[in-house]
Amino acid sequence: MILPALIGFLLFMLWPTINGIWLSFTDYNLLTPANFVGFTNYERMFSDPIFWNAAGVTLQYVVINIGVQTVMALVIAVLMHRLTESTFVRSVVLAPYLVSNVVAALIFLWILDMQLGIGNQMIASLGLDRIPFLGQESTVIPTIALINVWRHMGYTALLIFAGLQTIPSSVYEAARVDGASEWRMFWRITIPLLRPILALVLIMTIIGSFQVFDTVAVTTNGGPVNSSRVLQLYIYEMAFGRFQFGYASALSVALLAILLIVTALQYRLSRAGETDLN
């Protein structure tokens, strides 16, 4: 039963990862055999200002995306759990996630267009100045982050909602008997008992956020002036734009190392493997 998935994992995950690590130590451009160059690509990476800029831009995106998405998803999940468990409501909440990233990016690219977008037309109708959401350095990353929050928020909310259903209702009933308010039950019961699920959700969403690519590629392609050039886009440009596969592999290994460190720290600090539910 496990064999088909294991074969897929070995062929499409493990082997490409190992091969990518090997290529990170070479000079390779598809046209000539890979030439081993040791740590040259990594030395270039540490002295590359565009790499550090891309790392900073990616981190800014992750902080905004994860912060807003987690809070809003938690609120939606708690409201669904406390007020309604309607299947229709769940389907409505999940609907944006069914739209592909490229389609969502194209829709918001039109909505937020400086001249023709309905969003800026509504702003102008209120007598306010139009805002170049995707055209100025100070707003481009927050805008891209919020676009992806809109798309992924429902899916994240349903994951948290599933975790809320594992909390026994008797715990809330006992708290009500003791006179606890909804707000107090949220902080004293819901959050502590939901911690393992929240930790899992954060790990998944952080990994996904660091790998953002398609929304940026469709809306801004890294502009203006590298202000939205995230790591994945820079890796893509090095590999398929300049055919510097060795250097692109080194950048990919660096991203893999960042994700491993962040995941390990988050798992340890959040005690994701433990539960307060006995």
C-alpha positions in Angstrom: 0.0 0.0 0.0 2.9 2.4 0.8 5.0 1.4 -2.2 3.4 3.6 -4.9 3.8 6.7 -2.7 7.3 5.7 -1.7 8.4 5.3 -5.3 6.9 8.8 -6.1 8.7 10.3 -3.1 12.1 8.7 -4.1 11.8 9.7 -7.8 10.3 13.2 -7.5 11.4 14.4 -4.0 14.5 12.7 -2.6 16.5 12.2 -5.8 15.9 15.8 -7.1 16.9 17.1 -3.7 20.1 15.1 -3.6 20.9 16.0 -7.3 20.2 19.7 -6.5 22.6 19.6 -3.6 25.3 18.1 -5.8 24.7 20.7 -8.6 25.1 23.5 -6.0 28.8 22.6 -5.9 29.1 22.8 -9.7 29.1 25.2 -12.6 26.3 23.9 -14.8 24.4 25.5 -17.7 22.8 22.5 -19.5 25.0 22.8 -22.5 28.2 21.5 -20.9 28.9 18.8 -18.3 28.7 19.9 -14.7 32.1 21.2 -13.5 32.8 20.8 -9.8 33.7 24.2 -8.2 33.5 23.5 -4.5 32.0 26.3 -2.4 32.3 29.0 -5.1 28.5 29.3 -5.6 28.0 29.7 -1.8 30.7 32.3 -1.6 29.1 34.2 -4.4 25.7 33.9 -2.7 26.9 35.4 0.6 28.4 38.4 -1.3 25.3 38.8 -3.6 23.3 41.9 -2.6 20.3 40.7 -4.7 20.2 37.5 -2.7 20.1 39.3 0.6 17.5 41.7 -0.7 15.4 38.7 -1.9 15.8 37.1 1.5 14.6 40.3 3.2 11.7 40.7 0.9 10.6 37.1 1.4 10.8 37.5 5.2 8.7 40.6 5.0 6.1 38.7 3.0 6.1 35.8 5.4 5.6 37.9 8.5 2.7 39.8 7.0 1.1 36.8 5.3 1.4 34.5 8.4 0.4 37.1 10.9 -2.8 38.3 9.1 -3.8 34.8 7.8 -3.4 33.0 11.2 -5.4 35.6 13.1 -8.2 35.8 10.6 -8.4 32.1 10.1 -8.5 31.5 13.9 -11.4 34.0 14.2 -13.3 32.4 11.4 -12.8 28.9 12.7 -13.9 29.9 16.2 -17.0 31.6 14.9 -17.9 28.6 12.8 -17.3 26.3 15.8 -19.3 28.4 18.3 -22.1 29.7 16.0 -22.6 27.3 13.2 -21.3 24.0 11.7 -23.2 24.4 8.5 -21.6 22.6 5.5 -22.7 25.5 3.3 -20.8 28.0 5.4 -17.7 25.7 5.2 -17.9 25.5 1.4 -18.2 29.3 1.2 -15.2 29.8 3.4 -13.2 27.3 1.3 -14.3 28.8 -2.1 -11.3 31.2 -2.6 -8.9 28.3 -2.0 -10.4 26.5 -5.1 -9.2 29.4 -7.3 -5.7 28.8 -8.6 -2.9 31.3 -7.5 -2.5 32.5 -11.1 -6.2 33.2 -11.6 -6.4 35.0 -8.2 -3.3 37.0 -9.1 -4.8 38.1 -12.4 -8.1 39.0 -10.9 -6.5 41.2 -8.3 -4.1 42.7 -10.8 -7.2 43.9 -12.7 -9.0 45.0 -9.5 -6.0 47.0 -8.2 -5.0 48.6 -11.5 -4.1 52.2 -11.1 -6.4 53.6 -13.8 -8.9 50.9 -14.8 -9.2 48.8 -11.6 -12.5 48.8 -9.9 -10.7 49.1 -6.5 -9.0 52.3 -7.4 -12.2 53.6 -9.1 -14.0 53.1 -5.8 -11.2 55.0 -4.0 -11.4 57.8 -6.5 -15.2 58.0 -6.1 -14.6 58.8 -2.4 -12.5 61.7 -3.4 -9.2 60.0 -2.4 -6.0 59.7 -4.4 -5.6 56.5 -6.4 -3.1 54.0 -4.8 -0.6 52.1 -7.0 -0.9 49.0 -4.8 1.4 46.9 -7.0 3.4 49.7 -8.4 5.1 51.3 -5.5 7.8 49.8 -3.2 6.0 50.5 0.1 2.8 48.7 -0.8 3.7 45.9 -3.2 4.6 43.2 -0.7 1.7 43.9 1.7 -0.6 43.8 -1.2 0.8 40.5 -2.5 0.6 39.1 1.0 -3.0 40.1 1.4 -3.9 38.6 -1.9 -2.6 35.2 -0.7 -4.3 35.7 2.7 -7.6 36.0 0.8 -6.9 32.8 -1.1 -5.5 30.6 1.7 -7.4 31.9 4.7 -10.4 29.6 4.3 -8.3 26.5 4.0 -6.3 27.4 7.1 -9.6 28.2 9.0 -10.9 24.7 8.1 -7.8 23.1 9.5 -8.1 25.0 12.7 -11.9 24.2 12.8 -11.0 20.5 12.6 -8.8 20.9 15.6 -11.5 22.7 17.5 -13.8 19.7 17.0 -11.4 17.5 18.9 -11.9 19.6 22.1 -14.6 18.0 24.3 -17.7 20.1 24.7 -17.8 19.0 28.4 -14.7 21.3 29.0 -16.7 24.3 27.9 -19.8 23.3 29.8 -17.8 23.0 33.0 -16.3 26.4 32.4 -19.8 27.9 31.9 -20.9 26.4 35.2 -18.0 28.1 36.9 -19.1 31.4 35.3 -16.4 31.8 32.7 -17.1 34.3 29.8 -16.6 33.4 26.1 -13.4 35.5 26.0 -12.0 33.8 29.1 -12.8 30.4 27.7 -11.1 31.3 24.4 -7.8 32.2 26.1 -7.9 29.6 28.9 -9.4 26.6 27.1 -9.4 27.0 23.3 -5.9 28.3 22.7 -4.1 25.9 25.0 -5.9 22.8 23.8 -5.6 24.0 20.2 -1.8 24.5 20.4 -0.7 21.3 18.6 -3.0 22.0 15.7 -2.0 25.7 15.6 1.7 24.6 15.6 1.1 22.3 12.7 -0.9 24.9 10.7 1.9 27.5 11.3 4.6 25.1 10.1 2.7 24.3 6.9 1.8 27.9 6.2 5.3 29.2 6.9 6.8 26.7 4.6 4.3 27.6 1.9 4.9 31.3 2.4 8.6 31.0 1.9 7.9 29.3 -1.4 5.7 32.1 -2.8 6.3 32.5 -6.6 3.3 32.5 -8.9 1.5 35.5 -7.4 4.7 37.6 -7.7 5.5 36.4 -11.2 2.1 37.2 -12.5 1.6 40.6 -10.8 4.9 42.3 -10.6 7.7 40.0 -11.8 9.9 41.3 -9.0 9.3 45.0 -9.4 9.4 47.8 -8.8 13.1 47.9 -8.4 13.5 44.5 -6.8 11.0 45.4 -4.1 9.0 42.2 -4.6 11.8 39.9 -5.9 11.3 37.0 -3.5 13.8 34.1 -3.2 11.8 31.7 -5.4 11.6 34.2 -8.2 15.3 34.9 -8.0 16.1 31.2 -8.1 13.9 30.8 -11.2 15.6 33.7 -12.9 19.0 32.3 -12.2 18.1 28.8 -13.5 15.8 29.4 -16.4 16.6 33.0 -17.3 20.4 32.9 -17.1 20.9 29.1 -17.1 23.1 29.3 -14.1 21.8 26.1 -12.6 24.8 25.6 -10.2 24.2 29.0 -8.6 20.4 28.5 -8.6 20.9 25.2 -6.9 23.0 26.8 -4.2 20.2 29.4 -3.6 17.7 26.5 -3.4 19.9 24.7 -0.8 20.0 27.9 1.2 16.2 28.2 1.1 16.0 24.5 2.2 18.3 25.2 5.1 16.3 28.2 6.2 13.1 26.1 6.1 14.6 23.3 8.1 15.9 25.6 10.8 12.6 27.6 11.0 10.6 24.4 11.1 12.8 22.8 13.8 12.8 25.9 16.0 9.0 26.4 15.6 8.3 22.7 16.4 10.5 22.8 19.5 9.3 26.2 20.8 5.6 25.4 20.2 5.8 21.9 21.7 3.8 20.7 18.7 4.2 17.0 19.7 2.6 17.5 23.0 -1.0 18.2 24.1 -2.7 19.6 27.1 -5.8 17.4 26.4 -5.8 14.5 28.8 
